[in-house]
Each structure stands twice: as C-alpha cells, then as structure tokens.
C-alpha cells in the first residue's frame, strides 16, 4: 500500500522546537523529491519546504532559518525540524511527494502558551 504517515506534532510554546516525521511505504522513496505543506485554520494550503532526490533543500521565506527538512533514505523517512516556532506556525502539517500525488493524513502543530 502506498502511504505517507506523519507523526511528531503537538502543542509547543512560542520559541520552542518540534520534529515532525513522515514514514513512507509502497513506493520508491529514495527516488522521489518530497515536500512539507501546511494548512492553518481558515487558510489555504501553504508550501513549507522541499527536498530533492540528491538532498537539495528549499524553504518558504516564512520558515527559512527556522525549519530544516531532511531525509533518511535507508529508513524511508522524511523529517521537518521546527525551531523558534511562532503562533503563525500553528497548522496541520502534511508530507507529500513533490508532485502531490501522494500525501499523508497530517499531524497537527499548535504553538501556544
């Protein structure tokens, strides 16, 4: 079965850190460019970060310098490290293939005191 399963979300205080994970199965993960996207309450889907097959990374301006995307091809896992989080980072975070053909069910991140 082709699937992406996110985990690691939760409640975090402003300025705190969190690491999201995305376990991939059923397709050739190492051969797929991947991305993280998010949807804040009442907002449209927003691209957050991408990582290429060779490890090249890209970030939205809103998260550059605070978030880090990485991948572990040996374990078919995608990561997103969130540092110095802000209230505006509150959203449901989804991992997906770069084309968007495969997307997970999401993990909620809430930044609040």
N, C-alpha and C positions, 0 to 999 in steps of 0.2 A: 504494500500500500504506500502510495506517495503521500508523504505528510511532513509538515514542519510543526514542531511543538515548542512553544515558548515557555519560559519559566523565569523566576527571579524577581518579578515585580513585587510591589508592596508599598507601604507607607514610609516615607523618608522625610526628614526635616530639611528645610532650606539649607543649602551648603553641604549637605550630606552626599553620600555615594551609594551606588547600587550597581550590580552587574546582572544584566539580562543574558539568558542563554537561549539558544534555539537548536533543538536536535532535529536533524534531517534524516529521512529514510525514504527508500523506494526510488531514488533517482541518484544520478552521479553528482554528488555534492561537490567534489573537487573540480569538476568541470563546469561549475555554474557560478556566475557572478551573483552576488547576494546583496540584499539591502535591508534596512530597517525603515519602517514608516510608522507614523503615529497619527492618532485622531484624538484631538482634545474635545471635551464636551461641547456640542453645538458647532463644531468646526469641521471642515473638510479634511480629507486625508493629506498629511504632510510628509514629504520625503525627508528623512533624517540623515542617512548615511548609506554609502555603498562600498563594497569591496570587490575588486576584480579577482579573476582566477589566479593571477600572479601576486595578489596581495596589495595592489594599489588601492588607496583609500580616498574617499571623497566625503565631504561633510556639508551640511547646510550651514549657512552663516550663523544661524541662531544657536548652533551647538558646537561650532568649531572652537577648539581649545579646551572644551569641557568633556566631550564624549569621545570614546575611542572604539572603533569597530575592529574586530579581529576574527580569525577563523582558525579552526583546528581540523584540517582535512583528515587526519588519522582517526579522529573520533566523530567526523561528520557533524561538527558543531560550530555555530556562529555565535559570536558574543557582541554585546554592546556594554561598555563600561561607562556609567554615568557619574560624573564628578561635578561638584559645585552646582548641584541641581537648584532650580528655581521653581517658583509656583507655576510658571508658564510651561514647565516641562510635564505637568500633570496631563496624562493621556493614556489611551490604550496603545501599547506598542506591539507592532506586528513585524515578524521577519517574513521575507519573501524572496523568491528568485528575482533577479533584476528585471526580467520581463513581466513579472507579476503573475505568471501562470500558476504558480504555487504560492500560497500564503497560509500562515498559521492562524490559530484562533485568537491569538493576542494575549498579552499579560498587562495588567493594569499597574501603572505607576502613579502614585499620588504624593505630591510634595506639599506638606503642610506641617504647621507647628502642632 
